[in-house]
Amino acid sequence: MKFGMIGSGSWATALAKILTDNGNTIQWWIRNNKSVTTFKKRGHNPHYLGAAYFNTEQLVLNSNVEEVIRESNILVIAVPSAYAIDALSNLPKNIFKGKKIISAIKGILPSTNQLLNEYLKEAFDVAIEDYFTVLGPCHAEEVASEKLSYLTFSGIDEVFATQIASCFNTEYINTKVNHDILGVQYAAVLKNIYALGAGIAHGLDYGDNFLSVYIANCADEMVGFCKKMVWDKESEEEQKSINYSASVYLGDLLVTCYSLYSRNRTFGNMIGKGYSVTAAQLELKMVAEGYNASKCIYKTNEQAQASMPIATAIFQILWEELGAEEGFKQIERSLF
């Protein structure tokens, strides 16, 4: 398999480390020529996960995304959701023909309110059978330090998903496979919103007792939304095969809500302490996917009509100037 990596942030760097540690050579798109030069010279990403060193003989670094795509047959797309269309929109319409796509994006594309597979189908005619996701409770910083983590690869073609997953198996990465390609994406979007809310709660000085109840209710709300959007449309047998307590659903929610590595939790903590959204964005200096995701899910749920008091309150805090304390009083009243 000839892998190409689109993206150069911390998560892209972590995935590249996994692939190269497993003996793969990868084509890697890094937007800035200066960064490419520095990377080749020093053997590590100059901006992210500086402790992760690479054998540069396994890397073909390139600032031309079209060349990276043409030289690969499996593309890992690992840019933040807010920048995905900007990275891809000027490419030839047939550029992905004959390619397999692995999405490592944990968000909805905010400008179009679409999952990546929906955008790729519309813009490049990428079939859902050629689209896979890699998701799960797996912080980039822990990958860099080779702490045991679990990744789930999802795709309609579970046989090929298993083949892809084998390329990511290392001593510190265990892989799982499932077919719930839409559900895992929505769960990944929602967990970022809920983690941002967990940060707000922490900033407002709520304790662990409240947080445990809050996260339990988030998990229930997440399942309800996914059933409305995905699972109710599947056969009864397919529904029963989905274990929403698995790592790619509940596990990812838990780690993103609790971990100090979580940028969404950090962003929310600032909001809870009284930062404006703009000030928190400037302070964080990284993308908190939950911010845009809260608006995207709110819009999506106007059609789905799932019961989502927690996600709605977080949206109102971030986008409609609802006070954080008042918003969490609303959430308190909705918890069971």
C-alpha positions in Angstrom: 0.0 0.0 0.0 1.3 3.5 -0.9 0.1 5.9 1.8 -0.2 9.6 1.4 -0.8 12.0 4.3 -2.7 15.2 3.9 -2.1 17.4 6.9 0.8 18.3 9.1 -0.7 19.0 12.5 -0.3 17.0 15.7 -2.8 14.2 14.7 -1.4 13.9 11.2 2.1 13.7 12.7 1.0 11.0 15.2 -0.6 8.9 12.4 2.6 9.3 10.2 4.7 8.1 13.2 2.5 5.0 13.5 2.7 4.2 9.8 6.5 4.6 9.6 7.1 2.7 12.9 5.3 -0.1 11.1 7.7 0.0 8.2 5.7 2.0 5.8 7.1 4.8 3.5 4.7 7.7 3.1 4.1 10.7 0.8 3.4 13.6 3.1 1.9 17.0 2.2 3.1 19.8 4.3 1.8 23.2 3.1 4.9 25.3 4.0 8.1 24.9 2.0 10.2 26.2 4.9 8.7 23.5 7.2 9.5 20.8 4.6 13.2 22.0 4.6 13.4 22.1 8.4 11.7 18.7 8.7 14.2 17.1 6.3 17.1 18.7 8.2 16.1 17.9 11.8 14.0 14.7 11.3 11.0 16.0 13.2 7.9 18.2 12.6 9.1 21.7 13.4 5.7 22.8 14.7 4.0 19.7 16.3 5.1 16.8 18.4 8.7 17.8 18.4 9.6 14.7 20.4 8.5 12.4 17.6 11.6 11.7 15.4 11.4 10.1 12.0 13.6 8.2 9.7 13.5 10.7 6.8 14.2 7.9 4.3 10.6 6.7 5.0 9.2 10.2 4.2 8.6 11.9 0.9 7.8 15.4 2.1 6.1 17.7 -0.5 4.4 21.1 -0.4 2.4 20.1 -3.5 -0.8 18.3 -2.4 -1.6 17.2 -6.0 1.7 15.4 -6.3 1.2 13.6 -3.0 -2.2 12.4 -4.1 -1.0 11.1 -7.5 1.9 9.2 -5.9 -0.4 7.4 -3.4 -3.2 4.9 -3.6 -4.4 5.4 0.0 -4.9 8.9 1.3 -5.1 9.8 5.0 -6.8 13.2 5.3 -5.9 14.6 8.7 -6.5 18.4 8.5 -8.8 20.2 10.9 -12.4 20.1 9.6 -12.4 23.9 9.3 -9.6 23.8 6.7 -10.4 20.6 4.8 -12.3 22.3 1.9 -9.5 24.9 1.6 -7.0 22.1 1.2 -9.0 20.2 -1.3 -11.2 22.5 -3.3 -8.8 23.4 -6.1 -7.8 19.9 -7.0 -8.9 18.2 -10.3 -12.3 16.6 -10.0 -10.9 13.2 -10.9 -7.9 13.3 -8.6 -9.3 10.6 -6.2 -10.3 8.1 -8.9 -9.0 4.7 -8.0 -7.9 5.9 -4.5 -9.0 4.9 -1.1 -9.7 7.7 1.4 -9.1 7.4 5.2 -10.6 10.3 7.1 -8.9 11.2 10.3 -11.1 14.3 10.7 -13.1 14.6 13.9 -15.5 17.2 12.8 -18.2 18.4 10.4 -17.0 20.7 7.6 -18.4 24.0 9.0 -18.8 25.9 5.7 -21.1 23.2 4.2 -22.3 21.4 7.3 -21.2 18.1 5.8 -19.3 15.0 6.9 -16.1 14.6 4.8 -17.6 11.6 2.9 -20.6 13.8 1.8 -18.3 16.6 0.6 -16.0 14.1 -1.3 -19.0 12.5 -3.0 -20.4 15.8 -4.1 -17.1 17.5 -5.2 -15.0 14.5 -6.4 -17.5 11.6 -6.8 -15.8 9.5 -4.2 -18.0 6.4 -3.5 -18.7 5.5 0.1 -17.2 2.1 -0.6 -13.8 3.8 -1.1 -14.1 5.8 2.1 -12.9 4.8 5.6 -12.4 6.5 8.9 -9.8 6.2 11.7 -11.1 7.3 15.1 -10.9 6.5 18.7 -9.5 7.5 22.1 -6.0 8.3 20.9 -4.3 11.6 21.9 -1.4 12.5 19.6 0.8 13.3 22.6 0.4 9.8 23.9 1.1 8.3 20.5 4.3 10.3 20.4 5.4 8.9 23.7 4.3 5.4 22.6 1.7 4.8 25.3 -0.8 2.0 24.4 -3.7 3.3 22.4 -6.6 1.9 20.4 -7.8 3.0 17.0 -11.0 1.9 15.2 -11.1 1.7 11.4 -14.6 1.9 9.9 -15.8 1.2 6.4 -18.5 -0.6 4.5 -15.8 -2.8 3.1 -14.7 -4.4 6.4 -12.3 -6.7 4.7 -10.3 -3.8 3.2 -10.7 -1.9 6.5 -9.0 -4.8 8.2 -6.1 -4.6 5.7 -5.7 -0.9 6.3 -5.8 -1.4 10.1 -3.0 -4.0 9.8 -0.7 -1.2 8.5 -1.2 0.7 11.8 -0.7 -2.2 14.2 2.4 -1.5 16.4 3.5 -2.5 19.9 1.7 0.7 21.2 -1.3 0.7 18.8 -4.1 -1.9 18.8 -6.7 -1.7 16.0 -10.4 -2.6 15.8 -12.7 -2.6 12.8 -16.4 -1.9 12.4 -18.9 -1.0 9.6 -20.7 2.0 11.3 -19.0 4.6 9.1 -21.5 7.4 9.7 -22.2 6.7 13.3 -18.5 6.8 14.3 -18.1 10.2 12.6 -21.1 11.7 14.4 -19.9 10.3 17.7 -16.5 11.9 17.1 -18.1 15.3 16.4 -20.3 15.1 19.4 -17.6 14.1 21.9 -15.7 17.3 21.1 -18.8 19.3 21.9 -19.3 17.5 25.2 -15.6 17.8 26.1 -15.8 21.5 25.6 -18.8 21.5 27.9 -16.8 19.5 30.5 -14.2 22.2 30.3 -16.8 24.9 30.9 -18.1 22.9 33.9 -14.5 22.7 35.3 -14.0 26.4 34.7 -17.3 27.1 36.6 -15.9 25.0 39.5 -18.2 22.0 39.3 -16.7 18.9 40.8 -16.1 15.3 39.8 -19.5 14.1 41.0 -21.3 16.5 38.7 -19.0 15.7 35.8 -19.6 12.0 36.1 -23.4 12.6 35.8 -22.8 15.1 33.0 -20.7 12.6 30.9 -23.2 9.8 31.5 -26.0 12.0 30.1 -23.7 13.1 27.2 -23.3 9.4 26.3 -27.0 8.9 26.3 -27.6 12.0 24.2 -25.0 11.0 21.7 -26.6 7.6 21.2 -30.0 9.2 20.8 -28.7 11.5 18.1 -26.8 8.7 16.2 -29.9 6.6 16.2 -31.9 9.4 14.6 -29.2 10.1 12.0 -27.9 6.6 11.2 -28.9 3.6 13.1 -32.7 3.8 12.7 -32.0 3.6 8.9 -30.2 0.3 9.2 -31.5 -3.2 9.5 -32.3 -4.6 13.0 -29.4 -7.0 12.7 -27.0 -4.1 11.9 -28.3 -2.1 14.8 -27.7 -4.9 17.2 -24.1 -5.3 16.0 -23.2 -1.7 17.0 -21.8 -1.6 20.5 -22.0 2.1 21.5 -20.1 1.3 24.7 -17.0 0.5 22.6 -13.9 2.6 22.6 -14.6 4.5 19.4 -17.9 5.8 21.0 -17.8 5.9 24.8 -14.1 5.5 25.2 -13.4 8.6 23.0 -16.0 10.6 24.8 -14.5 9.8 28.2 -10.9 10.6 27.3 -11.8 13.8 25.5 -13.8 15.0 28.5 -11.3 14.0 31.2 -7.8 14.4 29.6 -5.6 17.4 30.1 -4.4 16.8 26.6 -7.9 17.6 25.3 -7.9 21.0 23.5 -11.7 21.1 23.6 -11.7 20.7 27.4 -9.0 23.4 27.7 -11.0 25.7 25.4 -14.1 25.1 27.4 -12.3 25.7 30.7 -11.4 29.2 29.5 -15.0 29.9 28.6 -16.1 28.8 32.1 -13.5 31.1 33.7 -14.9 34.0 31.8 -12.9 34.2 28.6 -14.7 35.4 25.5 -14.7 32.9 22.5 -12.2 35.1 20.7 -9.9 35.4 23.6 -10.0 31.7 24.2 -9.2 31.0 20.5 -6.2 33.4 20.7 -4.9 31.8 23.9 -5.3 28.2 22.7 -3.5 28.8 19.4 -4.9 25.5 18.1 -8.2 24.4 16.7 -10.9 23.3 19.2 -13.2 21.2 16.9 -16.1 21.4 19.4 -16.6 25.1 18.7 -17.7 24.9 15.1 -19.1 21.4 15.7 -21.6 22.8 18.2 -23.2 25.0 15.5 -23.1 22.3 12.9 -24.8 19.8 15.1 -27.4 22.3 16.2 -28.3 22.9 12.5 -28.3 19.2 11.7 -30.6 18.5 14.6 -33.2 20.9 13.3 -34.1 18.1 10.9 -33.2 15.1 13.1 -35.1 16.4 16.1 -33.2 14.4 18.6 -33.5 15.4 22.3 -30.2 17.3 22.9 -30.4 19.7 25.8 -26.7 19.5 26.6 -25.4 20.1 23.1 -28.0 22.8 22.6 -27.0 24.7 25.8 -23.3 24.5 24.7 -24.2 25.9 21.3 -26.1 28.8 23.0 -23.2 29.6 25.3 -20.7 29.7 22.4 -22.8 31.2 19.6 -25.8 33.0 21.2 -24.2 34.8 24.2 -25.9 32.7 26.8 -24.0 33.0 30.0 -22.0 29.9 31.0 -23.5 29.8 34.4 -27.1 30.1 33.1 -26.4 27.6 30.4 -25.2 25.0 32.9 -28.2 25.7 35.1 -30.3 24.6 32.1 -28.1 21.5 31.7 -28.4 20.7 35.5 -32.2 20.6 35.1 -32.0 18.1 32.1 -29.7 15.5 33.8 -31.0 12.3 35.2 
